[in-house]
Amino acid sequence: MSLDLGKRQQADINFRYILSNIANYIITPVISQVKSQRRNLIMANNNSNNRPSGFENLKYEIASQVGVNLKEGYNGDLTSREAGKVGGNITKRVFQVFRDQHQNQ
């Protein structure tokens, strides 16, 4: 049994209406809630006594060892080579510590 063109168009309009209501009343509030929770977590992390973490200390220590001028905050002026030096040496250090811990067990 096939629907005539008018009924198909009305069914399509009804379907689009239902989808827009789902988007407006279910999906959009959930997305807003997730964004709000994410924003709160970021702000909580930024306000945690502004003490550098162990990773931050390691990052600055390695940067100074390899001669990269790393500043607090934005470091977008670093070259890829400089950023790679810091990241690569962090990776080496982490694997070295991991290997040392597992060799002693």
LINFEN-V308407 format. One line per field, one symbol per residue. psi: psi as a letter, one per 20 degrees, with the letter a starting at -180 (. if undefined). A space follows every 50 residues. Layout:
BEGIN
psi=???
END
This chain:
BEGIN
psi=pqqrgghgggggggghggghhgghiggghgggggggggghgghhhhjmjk pqrhggggghggghhjkpnprqcpkiiqrhgghhgggghggggghggggg hhhi.
END
